[in-house]
Amino acid sequence: MRLAAQRFLSQQEEVEAFTQEVLAGALRSIVGGLTVEQIIRDRAAFAQRVADESENSLTGQGLILDTFQIQDVTDDGTCLADLGRPGSARISQTARIAEANARQGAEQASTAAEQEIAIAQRAPP
């Protein structure tokens, strides 16, 4: 803390900019070695790697990183949206199959009921 106080005493507004630079640099270096799926699948581990990577730079300046959390993962294209498409397609297909099976079951039950009614009407009293 003393190192941070000495370094940033006259430059308090620069503390935030410095920490953002350190965290952004760590973030970029880690993102370069991961796939999009790895980043999305385990954000907590990804955030922990960023915190671990930036820890030396921050502690060297007398700063301590209390928490670090990845709030959102976005892209400029459709890569992230496309990743979810196969799962959405499977869910949609399962729903359509379930609906078709339910309609078929209802039609079979209706046909069976109509047959029983017809048999009962033909039977002598």
C-alpha positions in Angstrom: 0.0 0.0 0.0 2.9 2.3 0.8 4.2 1.9 -2.8 0.9 2.7 -4.2 0.5 5.7 -2.0 3.9 7.1 -2.9 3.4 6.4 -6.7 -0.2 7.6 -7.0 -0.4 10.3 -4.3 -0.1 13.1 -6.7 -1.8 11.2 -9.5 -4.9 9.7 -8.0 -6.9 9.9 -11.2 -4.3 7.7 -12.9 -4.8 4.7 -10.6 -7.9 3.7 -12.4 -6.3 4.1 -15.8 -3.2 2.2 -14.7 -5.3 -0.8 -13.4 -7.4 -0.8 -16.5 -4.3 -0.9 -18.7 -2.9 -3.8 -16.7 -6.1 -5.8 -16.7 -6.8 -5.1 -20.4 -3.2 -6.3 -21.3 -3.7 -9.5 -19.3 -7.1 -10.0 -20.9 -5.7 -9.6 -24.4 -2.8 -12.0 -23.8 -5.0 -14.7 -22.4 -7.8 -14.3 -25.0 -5.1 -14.9 -27.7 -4.6 -18.4 -26.5 -8.2 -19.5 -26.0 -11.0 -20.4 -28.3 -14.4 -18.6 -28.1 -15.9 -21.8 -26.6 -13.4 -21.9 -23.8 -14.0 -18.3 -22.9 -17.7 -18.7 -22.8 -17.8 -22.1 -21.2 -15.9 -21.2 -18.1 -15.9 -17.4 -17.4 -14.9 -17.9 -13.8 -11.7 -19.7 -14.8 -11.0 -17.1 -17.5 -11.4 -14.3 -15.0 -9.2 -16.0 -12.5 -6.4 -16.4 -15.2 -6.7 -12.6 -16.0 -6.5 -11.8 -12.3 -3.5 -14.1 -11.8 -1.7 -12.7 -14.9 -2.2 -9.1 -13.7 -1.3 -9.7 -10.1 2.5 -9.2 -10.4 2.1 -5.8 -12.2 -0.4 -4.6 -9.7 1.4 -5.7 -6.6 4.6 -4.2 -8.0 2.9 -0.9 -7.8 1.5 -1.6 -4.3 -2.1 -2.4 -5.5 -4.1 -5.4 -4.7 -6.9 -6.8 -6.9 -9.8 -7.6 -4.7 -12.2 -8.9 -7.3 -12.3 -9.3 -11.0 -15.3 -10.5 -13.0 -16.0 -10.8 -16.7 -19.4 -9.1 -17.2 -20.1 -9.8 -20.8 -18.5 -11.5 -23.8 -19.5 -10.0 -27.2 -18.2 -10.0 -30.8 -18.6 -7.8 -33.8 -19.9 -10.5 -36.0 -22.2 -13.5 -35.6 -19.7 -16.0 -34.1 -21.3 -16.0 -30.6 -24.8 -16.3 -32.0 -23.8 -19.0 -34.4 -22.3 -21.1 -31.5 -25.8 -21.4 -30.0 -27.6 -22.3 -33.3 -26.9 -26.1 -33.1 -28.3 -26.3 -29.6 -31.3 -24.2 -30.5 -32.0 -26.4 -33.6 -31.9 -29.6 -31.4 -34.3 -28.1 -28.9 -36.6 -27.0 -31.7 -36.5 -30.4 -33.3 -37.2 -32.1 -30.0 -40.2 -29.8 -29.4 -41.6 -30.5 -32.9 -41.2 -34.3 -32.4 -42.9 -34.1 -29.0 -45.8 -32.1 -30.4 -46.2 -34.5 -33.3 -46.2 -37.5 -30.9 -48.8 -35.8 -28.7 -51.1 -35.1 -31.7 -50.7 -38.7 -32.9 -51.5 -40.0 -29.5 -54.6 -37.8 -29.3 -55.8 -38.9 -32.7 -55.3 -42.6 -31.8 -57.2 -42.1 -28.6 -60.0 -40.3 -30.5 -60.2 -43.0 -33.1 -60.3 -45.8 -30.5 -63.1 -43.9 -28.6 -65.1 -43.5 -31.9 -64.7 -47.3 -32.6 -65.9 -48.2 -29.1 -68.9 -45.9 -29.5 -69.7 -47.5 -32.9 -69.4 -51.0 -31.4 -71.6 -50.0 -28.5 -74.2 -48.6 -30.8 -74.3 -51.7 -32.9 -74.6 -54.1 -29.9 -78.1 -55.2 -29.1 -79.7 -53.7 -26.0 
